[in-house]
Amino acid sequence: MARLPLATTRSRRRNLAFRNISISIMLMYYYIWLLFALVYKMRLWKIEKRIRNRELRAAHLYQLIGESDVACIQELRMDRRTFHKLCEMVRVTGGLEGTRNTSLEEIVATFLYIISHHLKNRTIKKFFYRSGETISRNFNKCLLAVLKLHNLLLKKPEPIPEDCTDNNWKYFKNCLGALDGTHIKVTVPANLRGRYRSRLADIDTNVLGVCAPDMQFIYILPGWEGSAHDGRVLRDAISRLDGFRVPQGQYYLVDAGYTNANGFLAPYRGQRYHLGGWTAQNPPRSAEEYYNMLHARARNIIERCFGRIKGRWAILRSPSYFPIKTHYRIRMACALLHNLILQNMAEDPLAGEDGMMQDNMEILEGENDEPEFITHISTSNEWTNFRNTLSQGMYNSYRARGH
């Protein structure tokens, strides 16, 4: 067979290579076009999703803080006026500002919703259409901003005046309020559980709370382990440089777990004390019992205060998934927000849930610029005589009314 000329063979090879190169260029162009189309389509999808999420987020935020006071109280535990006042306070005093994509109102609403319902990050991010990182960052920013409001929101103690007409407090002249400890469950590493195990075998912390007769917190110390005794926590509080202060000549009501010492008026031990112990058929029969009854009625304010703050903020009712240091800050923030609600709302939504305990006992009843403070807790004959004189005066007044 005769061979083709060399020039013809080269020409065929050249044409075949050119065709292959053309096909490769066409395929490459097609794939590049397809890639750009997919990127463009994905970008449009992301933009549409972002716009849809923004609309859903705005509608949801309006339902929380703009639609009605009922919805705002139910979800955020405060009415709309109080909410906007909180936003103004954290902006001016706390230094919290909104970002390009997140408004200040949304940051505060997210924080309040988390502590009100104690929901985890994975749930909240679906609820507010945000990433988990954004939710966590905004929560911690708002938490620190709320803590900066302590000078504005903590109640300044005021002694009971001589002309007080409140049946619960008129006998306790110069009293500033009541204090007690409450246990709040936490989640801690296994090697620390022994320190946080209380006498009831729960893993929790002992929180010292001090409140005024109007149920506003005066002082709160959230950082002690559950194994610590109430008296030890109180001694630590008054020994701190910026801690709890009790002026000389004034006092707080405490329960039998504390020492009856200067500045801290305790009930008589070995006598009936709890509110359910007296009825019209079983009235007090001694000065000590009558004193204990009045003491329990007045000191019950701190128990009601703890009940309200735990009823209001669900994050205090079950072990928190936050780090222990963050959880201490959350407790302080909950107390400050509790005060804010009492100071600005005409009526506390939880007020009707703790009134029955007060009503059960009604059947039995017809200046220095720099004061000296109490720096230690110790018993004294003077303070014991003060309690004895007070109880005897109460009982004499009770007997004089014909009981």
C-alpha positions in Angstrom: 0.0 0.0 0.0 1.4 3.3 -0.9 2.1 5.7 1.8 0.5 9.2 2.0 2.8 12.1 1.4 4.5 13.4 4.5 2.8 16.8 4.1 -0.6 15.3 4.1 0.1 13.3 7.3 1.2 16.4 9.1 -1.8 18.4 7.9 -4.2 15.7 9.3 -2.4 15.6 12.6 -2.5 19.4 12.8 -6.2 19.4 12.1 -6.9 16.7 14.7 -4.9 18.7 17.4 -6.8 21.9 16.5 -10.1 20.1 16.8 -9.2 18.7 20.2 -8.0 22.1 21.4 -11.3 23.7 20.2 -13.3 21.0 21.9 -11.4 21.6 25.2 -11.8 25.3 25.0 -15.5 25.0 24.4 -15.9 22.5 27.3 -13.9 24.8 29.6 -16.0 27.8 28.6 -19.1 25.8 29.3 -18.0 24.7 32.7 -16.8 28.2 33.6 -20.2 29.6 32.5 -22.0 26.9 34.5 -19.8 27.6 37.6 -20.6 31.3 37.4 -24.3 30.6 37.0 -24.3 28.4 40.1 -22.4 31.0 42.1 -24.8 33.7 41.0 -27.8 31.5 41.8 -26.4 30.6 45.2 -25.7 34.3 45.9 -29.2 35.2 44.9 -30.5 32.4 47.2 -28.4 33.7 50.1 -29.6 37.3 49.5 -33.2 36.1 49.4 -32.7 34.0 52.6 -31.1 37.0 54.3 -34.0 39.3 53.3 -36.5 36.6 54.4 -34.8 36.1 57.7 -34.6 39.9 58.2 -38.4 40.2 57.6 -39.2 37.3 59.9 -36.9 38.6 62.6 -38.4 42.1 62.4 -41.9 40.6 62.6 -41.0 38.4 65.5 -39.3 41.3 67.4 -42.4 43.4 66.8 -44.5 40.6 68.4 -42.2 40.6 71.4 -41.8 44.3 72.1 -44.3 46.2 69.9 -47.6 44.4 69.7 -48.9 44.5 73.2 -47.8 44.7 76.9 -49.3 41.3 77.5 -47.0 39.6 75.0 -44.0 41.6 76.2 -44.7 40.6 79.8 -45.3 37.0 78.9 -42.1 36.6 76.9 -39.7 39.2 78.4 -41.2 39.6 81.9 -41.7 43.4 81.6 -44.0 45.8 79.8 -42.9 47.8 76.7 -42.2 51.0 78.6 -39.9 49.3 81.0 -38.2 47.4 78.2 -37.4 50.6 76.3 -36.2 52.2 79.5 -33.8 49.3 80.0 -32.6 49.7 76.5 -31.9 53.4 77.2 -30.1 52.6 80.5 -27.8 50.0 79.0 -27.0 52.4 76.1 -26.2 55.4 78.3 -24.7 53.7 81.4 -23.8 50.3 80.2 -22.2 51.4 77.0 -24.0 48.9 74.9 -24.6 49.8 71.2 -26.4 48.1 68.4 -24.4 46.9 65.4 -24.8 47.3 61.6 -27.0 44.2 61.4 -28.4 43.9 65.0 -30.3 46.6 66.7 -30.0 47.4 70.4 -33.6 46.4 71.0 -32.9 42.9 69.5 -29.8 42.4 71.7 -31.7 43.2 74.9 -34.7 41.2 73.8 -32.5 38.2 73.1 -30.9 38.4 76.5 -34.2 38.7 78.4 -35.7 35.9 76.4 -32.8 33.5 77.3 -32.9 34.2 81.1 -36.8 34.2 81.1 -37.1 30.8 79.4 -33.7 29.2 79.9 -33.4 27.9 76.4 -30.1 26.7 74.9 -28.2 28.4 72.1 -29.3 26.0 69.4 -33.0 26.8 70.2 -32.5 30.6 70.5 -30.7 30.9 67.2 -33.7 29.3 65.4 -36.1 31.5 67.3 -34.3 34.8 66.4 -32.9 33.6 63.0 -29.3 34.3 64.1 -26.2 32.2 64.2 -25.2 30.6 67.5 -22.0 32.7 67.6 -24.0 36.0 67.3 -26.5 34.9 70.0 -23.6 34.1 72.4 -21.7 37.3 71.7 -24.7 39.5 72.1 -25.8 37.7 75.3 -22.5 38.3 77.0 -22.3 41.9 75.8 -25.7 42.6 77.2 -25.0 40.8 80.5 -21.9 43.0 81.2 -23.9 46.1 80.3 -26.7 45.2 82.7 -24.2 44.6 85.5 -23.0 48.2 85.1 -26.4 49.4 86.3 -25.9 48.2 89.9 -25.5 51.7 91.2 -28.7 52.7 89.7 -30.9 49.7 90.4 -29.8 48.3 93.7 -32.1 49.7 96.5 -30.6 52.1 99.0 -31.6 50.9 102.5 -34.0 53.0 104.5 -34.9 52.3 108.1 -38.4 51.7 109.3 -39.6 55.1 110.6 -41.3 55.7 114.0 -44.6 56.5 112.4 -44.8 53.4 110.2 -48.3 52.0 109.9 -47.5 48.7 108.1 -48.7 45.9 110.4 -45.8 43.8 109.3 -43.0 46.3 110.0 -44.3 48.9 112.5 -42.8 46.9 115.5 -39.3 46.8 114.0 -38.2 50.4 114.2 -34.9 51.2 112.4 -35.0 47.8 110.6 -33.6 47.9 107.1 -35.1 44.7 105.7 -34.5 41.0 105.8 -31.8 38.7 104.5 -31.4 35.0 103.9 -29.6 32.5 101.7 -31.1 30.5 98.8 -29.7 27.6 96.9 -29.5 27.6 93.1 -28.5 24.5 91.2 -25.5 24.6 88.9 -23.5 22.3 86.6 -19.9 22.0 87.6 -17.0 19.7 86.6 -16.9 16.3 88.4 -13.8 17.2 90.4 -15.6 20.2 92.0 -18.9 18.6 92.9 -17.9 17.9 96.5 -17.5 21.6 97.2 -20.9 22.4 95.7 -22.9 19.6 97.3 -25.4 20.9 99.8 -26.7 19.2 102.9 -29.6 18.0 100.7 -27.1 16.3 98.3 -27.8 18.8 95.5 -25.1 20.4 93.4 -25.8 24.1 93.9 -24.5 27.4 95.2 -25.5 29.4 98.3 -26.6 32.9 97.3 -27.0 35.6 100.0 -29.8 38.0 99.2 -30.8 41.1 101.2 -34.0 42.9 100.4 -36.0 45.9 101.6 -39.6 45.8 102.8 -40.8 46.7 99.3 -39.1 43.5 98.0 -36.3 45.2 96.1 -32.8 43.8 96.5 -30.3 45.8 98.5 -27.4 43.4 98.2 -26.7 40.0 96.6 -23.6 37.8 96.9 -23.9 34.9 94.4 -20.5 33.2 94.6 -20.4 30.7 97.4 -20.6 26.9 97.0 -23.6 25.0 98.2 -21.7 23.3 101.1 -21.1 26.7 102.8 -23.2 27.6 105.8 -25.4 30.7 105.7 -23.5 32.3 108.6 -20.1 31.9 106.8 -21.5 33.5 103.7 -22.8 36.5 105.7 -19.4 36.9 107.5 -17.7 37.0 104.1 -20.1 39.6 102.8 -19.5 42.1 105.6 -15.7 41.5 105.6 -15.3 42.6 102.0 -14.1 46.1 101.2 -17.0 46.8 98.9 -19.3 44.3 100.5 -22.5 44.3 102.7 -22.8 47.3 105.1 -25.1 47.6 108.2 -25.0 51.0 110.0 -24.7 51.0 113.8 -28.1 51.2 115.4 -29.9 49.5 112.5 -30.5 45.9 111.7 -31.9 43.2 109.4 -34.2 40.4 110.2 -32.6 36.9 109.9 -33.8 33.4 110.5 -32.6 30.9 113.2 -29.7 29.8 111.0 -27.9 33.0 111.8 -26.5 34.3 115.1 -28.6 36.8 117.0 -25.9 39.5 116.9 -25.6 43.3 116.6 -27.2 44.3 113.4 -29.0 40.9 112.8 -32.2 40.2 114.7 -33.0 36.5 114.8 -36.0 34.7 116.3 -36.1 32.7 119.5 -35.0 29.1 119.1 -37.1 26.3 120.5 -40.3 28.3 120.0 -42.9 28.2 117.2 -41.8 30.3 114.3 -43.2 29.4 110.9 -46.3 31.2 109.7 -48.4 28.1 109.5 -47.8 27.4 113.2 -50.5 29.8 114.5 -54.2 29.9 114.0 -57.1 31.7 115.6 -57.6 28.6 117.8 -53.9 28.3 118.6 -52.6 31.9 119.2 -49.3 32.8 120.6 -49.1 32.0 124.4 -45.9 33.9 125.4 -43.9 36.9 124.5 -41.3 34.8 122.6 -44.0 33.1 120.5 -45.7 36.4 119.6 -42.3 37.9 118.8 -41.5 34.9 116.6 -44.9 35.3 114.8 -44.3 39.0 114.0 -40.7 38.3 113.1 -41.7 35.5 110.7 -44.4 37.7 109.1 -41.9 40.5 108.4 -38.9 38.3 107.5 -41.1 36.4 105.1 -40.5 39.2 102.6 -37.1 37.7 101.6 -38.7 34.3 101.0 -41.3 35.9 98.8 -38.5 37.9 97.0 -36.6 34.7 96.2 -39.8 33.1 95.1 -40.6 36.0 92.7 -37.1 36.2 91.2 -37.0 32.4 90.5 -40.6 32.5 89.2 -39.7 35.3 86.9 -36.4 34.1 85.5 -36.4 30.4 84.6 -32.6 30.3 84.3 -32.5 30.3 88.2 -34.8 27.3 88.5 -32.6 24.6 86.9 -28.9 23.8 86.4 -27.4 26.2 83.9 -25.3 25.2 81.0 -23.2 28.4 81.3 -19.8 28.5 82.9 -20.0 29.0 86.7 -18.5 32.5 86.5 -21.0 33.6 83.9 -23.8 32.0 86.0 -22.8 34.2 89.0 -23.1 37.3 86.8 -26.5 36.1 85.5 -27.8 35.9 89.1 -26.7 39.5 89.8 -28.3 40.6 86.6 -31.6 38.9 87.4 -31.7 40.7 90.8 -31.0 44.1 89.1 -33.8 43.4 86.5 -36.1 42.4 89.3 -35.6 45.8 90.9 -36.1 47.5 87.6 -39.5 45.9 87.1 -40.6 46.8 90.6 -39.4 50.4 90.2 -41.1 51.0 86.8 -44.1 48.8 86.4 -47.3 49.8 88.1 -48.0 46.3 89.2 -45.7 43.3 89.4 -47.2 40.4 87.3 -46.2 37.9 90.0 -47.7 39.9 92.9 -50.8 37.8 93.2 -48.9 34.5 93.5 -47.4 35.1 97.0 -50.2 37.0 98.8 -51.9 33.9 100.4 -49.1 33.5 102.9 -49.6 37.1 104.1 -53.4 36.7 104.4 -53.2 33.6 106.6 -52.2 35.7 109.7 -54.6 38.6 109.4 -57.1 36.9 111.7 -54.8 37.5 114.7 -54.5 41.3 114.4 -57.3 43.8 115.2 -28.6 61.6 111.0 -24.9 61.1 110.1 -23.2 61.7 106.7 -20.8 58.8 107.2 -22.3 56.3 109.6 -20.3 53.6 111.4 -20.8 50.1 110.0 -20.9 46.7 111.7 -17.7 44.9 110.8 -18.1 41.6 112.6 -20.8 39.2 113.9 -20.8 38.4 117.6 -23.4 37.9 120.3 -23.7 40.4 123.1 -25.8 40.9 126.2 -26.9 44.3 124.9 -28.4 42.8 121.7 -30.0 40.0 123.6 -31.6 42.5 126.0 -32.8 44.5 123.0 -34.6 41.5 121.6 -36.1 40.6 125.0 -37.4 44.1 125.5 -38.8 44.3 121.9 -40.6 41.0 122.3 -42.1 41.8 125.7 -43.3 45.2 124.3 -44.9 43.5 121.4 -46.6 40.9 123.6 -47.9 43.5 126.1 -49.4 45.5 123.2 -51.0 42.3 121.9 -52.5 41.4 125.3 -53.7 45.0 125.8 -55.9 44.6 122.7 -57.8 41.9 124.5 -56.2 38.8 123.0 
